[in-house]
């Protein structure tokens, strides 16, 4: 499992706030850092992967909890090995 460097609690926030807050939190992080996002906005399931694709970050995972989702994203793209 990938350990997050920072957690963003976006519970209770509606689109587009979870992604806007994620963008702001990612800015100062060094390349390769992992941000964990806690969100319960139904649109986040589409918005977070789209944000990663558009901003050049790597979408690592989505985990469904009982009342929310947990997203892991890595700043920057994962480089191919070899």
For each residue, the residues with C-beta under 8 A, 3 or more apart:
1:
2: 34 60 61 72 74
3: 34
4: 7 34 35 36 72
5: 29 33 34 35
6: 25 29 33 34 35 36
7: 4 35 36 37 38
8: 18 21 22 25 35 36 37 38
9: 38
10: 13 17 18 21 22 37 38 39 41 44
11: 38 39 40 68
12: 40
13: 10 17 18 21 39 41
14: 17 41 43
15: 18 19 41 43 44 47
16: 19 20 47
17: 10 13 14 20 21 41
18: 8 10 13 15 21 22 37 39 41 44 47 48
19: 15 16 22 23 44 47 48 51
20: 16 17 23 24
21: 8 10 13 17 18 24 25
22: 8 10 18 19 25 26 35 37 48 51 73
23: 19 20 26 27 51 55
24: 20 21 27
25: 6 8 21 22 28 29 35
26: 22 23 29 33 35 55 57 73 75
27: 23 24
28: 25
29: 5 6 25 26 33 35 75
30: 33 75
31: 75 76
32: 74 75 76
33: 5 6 26 29 30 74 75
34: 2 3 4 5 6 60 72 73 74 75
35: 4 5 6 7 8 22 25 26 29 72 73 74 75
36: 4 6 7 8 70 71 72
37: 7 8 10 18 22 44 48 70 71 72 73
38: 7 8 9 10 11 68 69 70
39: 10 11 13 18 44 48 68 69 71
40: 11 12 44 67 68 69
41: 10 13 14 15 17 18 44 47
42: 45
43: 14 15 46 47
44: 10 15 18 19 37 39 40 41 47 48 69 71
45: 42 48 49 62 69
46: 43 49 50
47: 15 16 18 19 41 43 44 50 51
48: 18 19 22 37 39 44 45 51 52 59 62 71 73
49: 45 46 52 53 59 62
50: 46 47 53 54
51: 19 22 23 47 48 54 55 57
52: 48 49 55 56 57 58 59 73
53: 49 50 59
54: 50 51
55: 23 26 51 52
56: 52 76 77
57: 26 51 52 73 74 75 76 77
58: 52 73 74 76 77 78
59: 48 49 52 53 62 71 73
60: 2 34 72 73 74
61: 2 70 71 72
62: 45 48 49 59 69 70 71
63: 69 70 71
64: 69
65: 68 69 70
66:
67: 40
68: 11 38 39 40 65
69: 38 39 40 44 45 62 63 64 65
70: 36 37 38 61 62 63 65
71: 36 37 39 44 48 59 61 62 63
72: 2 4 34 35 36 37 60 61
73: 22 26 34 35 37 48 52 57 58 59 60
74: 2 32 33 34 35 57 58 60 78
75: 26 29 30 31 32 33 34 35 57
76: 31 32 56 57 58
77: 56 57 58
78: 58 74
79:
80:
81:
82:
